[in-house]
Amino acid sequence: MAKSKETKVESKIDESKIIKAEKKIDTEAEKEDKKAKLAKLKEKAKALEGKVDDKKLDIKKEIKGEEDTKDFLIPIEDYLKASIHLGTRVITPDMRKYVYRRRADGLAVFNTSMLDGEIKKGAEYLAKFNPENAIIICKREAGWKAVQKFSEITGIRSFTKKYPAGILTNVKLENFFEVDLVFICDPWLDKNALNDARRIKIPVMSICDTNNYTQGVGTIIPGNNKSAKSLGIILYLLTKQYVEMKKIAAPAFTVHDFIDDWDNLIPPK
């Protein structure tokens, strides 16, 4: 009986050793497998990095439809310099049609040829309204300088920092007034003005980024609406065309009046 018990104990010890050995082998195999997978991922990342670097050498090639830019409002380099083509990492269904691709870092890239055309359309639409019949609203601080210059040159009333709620809808307010067009710089930040306009059925034109929803916006100007230089270039071009179309005797102005340190800006990598 004693020998039988000893045999059973030895058998259990041997079995335990075998199980541990097998686990060790499995663990080492898993490690080797993980190392192999990691090595493959590194190779792919390196290859992708090479492709991204190649595109950085000629940033114009990463934008769709730049073959014929002779009719652009400004050189394509100036659009890129102003970062108008860089959206956010979020793309709403409303803005998907304006997006060309995503960069390796996840940022959406607007189709710059399309942006140029939409700014032209926006200017043509804006020119249908006289200065006293339109307003522009911009709550985002990055746009204040450009909006104020836009307002100063075109004569279109502007509201920055805060939009006075009810000025378009409440006739009892002392500062109530009527307009035929509301121009906003972001449907989300300027939603109070958007909602007021929708309530009384006034047309709305808006600069819209890739993360914006456009319900209630009748005329969309797609582009980066987070950056001072991007908002500056859009409003500069709208101002320039509005003055020309409306034949307004405005003082001379350049893009430098809308964007700080314009000459030293370079396209983003």
C-alpha positions in Angstrom: 0.0 0.0 0.0 2.9 2.4 0.9 4.6 1.8 -2.4 1.3 2.4 -4.2 0.9 5.7 -2.5 4.4 6.7 -3.3 3.9 5.8 -6.9 0.8 8.0 -7.0 2.6 10.9 -5.4 5.5 10.6 -7.9 3.0 10.4 -10.7 1.3 13.6 -9.6 4.7 15.4 -9.3 5.8 14.2 -12.7 2.4 15.3 -14.2 2.8 18.7 -12.5 6.2 19.1 -14.0 5.0 18.2 -17.4 2.1 20.8 -17.1 4.5 23.5 -16.0 6.9 22.6 -18.8 4.1 22.8 -21.3 2.9 26.1 -20.0 6.4 27.5 -20.2 6.7 26.3 -23.8 3.3 27.9 -24.6 4.4 31.1 -23.0 7.6 31.3 -24.8 5.8 30.4 -28.1 3.3 33.3 -27.4 6.2 35.7 -26.7 7.9 34.7 -30.0 4.6 35.1 -31.8 4.1 38.5 -30.3 7.6 39.5 -31.2 7.1 38.4 -34.7 3.8 40.3 -35.0 5.4 43.4 -33.4 8.2 43.3 -35.9 5.7 43.1 -38.8 3.8 46.1 -37.3 7.0 48.1 -37.0 7.9 47.3 -40.7 4.4 48.5 -41.8 4.7 51.7 -39.7 8.1 52.4 -41.1 6.8 51.9 -44.7 3.8 54.1 -43.9 6.1 56.8 -42.4 8.1 56.8 -45.6 5.0 57.3 -47.7 3.8 60.2 -45.4 7.3 61.8 -45.7 7.2 61.6 -49.5 3.9 63.4 -49.5 5.2 66.1 -47.2 7.8 66.9 -49.9 5.1 68.1 -52.2 2.1 69.1 -50.1 0.0 70.1 -53.1 -0.1 66.4 -54.2 -2.0 65.4 -51.2 -4.9 67.6 -52.2 -7.3 66.4 -54.8 -7.9 68.3 -58.1 -5.0 70.7 -58.1 -4.1 70.1 -61.7 -5.7 73.3 -62.9 -5.4 76.2 -60.5 -5.1 79.2 -62.8 -8.7 80.3 -62.0 -8.2 80.1 -58.2 -8.9 83.3 -56.2 -5.4 83.0 -54.8 -2.5 80.7 -55.4 -2.9 77.2 -54.0 0.2 77.8 -51.8 -1.7 80.6 -50.0 -4.6 78.3 -49.2 -2.3 75.7 -47.8 -0.4 78.4 -45.9 -3.6 79.5 -44.2 -4.4 75.8 -43.3 -7.9 76.2 -44.8 -7.7 72.6 -46.0 -7.2 71.0 -42.6 -10.3 69.8 -40.9 -10.8 67.9 -37.7 -10.6 64.2 -36.9 -14.4 64.1 -36.9 -16.3 64.0 -40.2 -20.1 64.4 -40.1 -22.4 63.0 -42.8 -23.2 66.7 -43.7 -19.6 67.5 -44.5 -18.3 64.2 -45.9 -18.8 65.3 -49.6 -16.2 68.2 -49.1 -13.5 65.9 -47.7 -10.8 64.4 -50.0 -8.9 62.1 -47.6 -7.5 61.6 -44.1 -3.9 62.2 -43.1 -1.9 59.6 -41.3 -2.6 61.5 -38.0 -6.3 61.2 -38.6 -7.0 64.8 -39.6 -9.5 65.2 -42.5 -8.2 67.0 -45.5 -10.7 69.2 -47.5 -10.7 69.1 -51.3 -9.1 72.5 -51.8 -10.3 72.9 -55.4 -13.8 72.6 -54.1 -13.2 75.1 -51.3 -12.1 77.7 -53.8 -15.3 77.1 -55.8 -17.5 77.3 -52.6 -16.0 80.5 -51.5 -16.8 82.0 -54.9 -20.4 80.8 -54.6 -20.6 82.2 -51.1 -19.4 85.6 -52.2 -21.9 85.6 -55.1 -24.7 84.8 -52.6 -23.5 87.4 -50.1 -23.4 90.0 -52.8 -27.2 89.7 -53.2 -27.6 91.5 -49.9 -26.8 95.1 -49.1 -24.6 95.8 -46.1 -27.5 97.1 -44.0 -29.5 93.9 -44.6 -27.0 91.4 -43.3 -25.1 90.6 -40.1 -22.0 88.4 -39.3 -21.6 86.6 -36.0 -18.4 85.0 -34.6 -18.1 83.8 -31.1 -14.8 82.1 -31.6 -11.9 84.4 -30.6 -9.7 83.2 -33.4 -12.1 85.0 -35.9 -12.6 88.3 -34.1 -9.8 90.2 -35.9 -10.9 89.1 -39.4 -14.6 89.6 -38.7 -14.0 93.1 -37.5 -12.0 94.0 -40.6 -14.7 92.3 -42.8 -17.3 94.5 -41.1 -15.3 97.6 -41.3 -14.7 97.3 -45.0 -18.1 95.9 -46.2 -20.3 97.8 -43.8 -22.0 94.6 -42.6 -22.8 94.7 -38.9 -20.8 92.3 -36.8 -21.2 90.6 -33.4 -18.2 89.0 -31.8 -17.6 87.5 -28.3 -21.3 87.3 -27.6 -24.5 87.4 -29.7 -27.3 89.4 -28.0 -30.1 86.9 -27.8 -33.4 88.0 -29.2 -32.2 91.0 -31.2 -33.7 89.5 -34.3 -36.8 87.9 -32.8 -38.0 90.1 -29.9 -39.6 93.3 -31.2 -39.8 94.6 -27.6 -36.0 94.9 -27.2 -34.5 98.3 -27.7 -31.8 96.9 -29.9 -34.1 94.8 -32.0 -33.6 95.1 -35.8 -34.4 93.2 -39.0 -32.1 91.7 -41.5 -32.3 89.4 -44.6 -29.2 87.3 -44.0 -27.4 85.9 -41.0 -23.7 84.9 -41.6 -22.1 82.8 -38.9 -18.6 81.3 -38.5 -19.6 78.1 -36.8 -23.0 76.4 -36.6 -22.2 75.1 -33.1 -20.6 78.1 -31.4 -23.0 80.5 -33.1 -26.0 78.3 -32.5 -28.0 81.0 -30.8 -27.9 83.2 -33.8 -28.6 80.2 -36.0 -31.6 79.2 -34.0 -33.0 82.8 -34.0 -32.6 83.0 -37.8 -34.4 79.6 -38.2 -37.2 80.7 -35.9 -38.0 83.7 -38.1 -37.0 82.0 -41.4 -34.0 84.2 -42.3 -31.5 82.6 -44.6 -28.2 81.5 -43.0 -24.7 81.3 -44.5 -22.0 79.6 -42.5 -18.4 78.6 -42.5 -18.5 74.9 -41.7 -15.7 72.5 -40.6 -15.6 68.8 -41.0 -17.2 68.3 -37.6 -20.1 70.6 -38.1 -23.8 69.6 -38.7 -25.4 72.0 -41.1 -29.1 71.8 -40.4 -30.6 75.2 -40.9 -27.7 76.5 -42.9 -28.7 77.4 -46.5 -25.3 78.3 -47.9 -22.2 76.4 -46.7 -18.6 77.7 -47.0 -16.6 74.6 -46.2 -13.2 75.1 -44.5 -11.2 75.1 -41.3 -13.2 77.4 -39.0 -10.9 76.9 -35.9 -7.8 78.7 -37.1 -7.3 82.5 -37.1 -5.4 82.3 -40.4 -8.0 80.1 -42.1 -10.9 82.3 -41.0 -8.8 85.2 -42.0 -8.2 84.0 -45.6 -11.9 83.1 -46.1 -13.1 86.5 -44.8 -10.4 88.3 -46.8 -11.6 86.7 -50.0 -15.3 87.2 -49.3 -14.5 90.9 -48.5 -12.5 91.4 -51.7 -15.2 89.9 -53.9 -18.1 91.6 -52.1 -16.5 95.0 -52.5 -15.9 94.3 -56.2 -19.4 92.9 -56.9 -21.2 95.7 -54.9 -18.8 98.4 -56.3 -18.2 99.7 -52.8 -15.7 102.5 -52.5 -13.6 100.8 -49.8 -10.1 101.8 -48.6 -7.3 99.7 -49.9 -6.7 96.5 -48.0 -4.6 93.3 -48.2 -4.6 89.9 -46.6 -2.2 91.3 -44.0 -5.1 93.3 -42.6 -6.9 90.0 -41.9 -4.1 87.7 -40.8 -1.2 88.5 -38.5 2.4 87.8 -39.6 1.2 86.6 -43.0 4.6 86.8 -44.7 6.2 84.5 -42.2 3.6 81.8 -42.3 4.5 78.5 -43.9 2.2 75.5 -45.0 1.8 72.9 -42.2 3.6 69.6 -42.5 
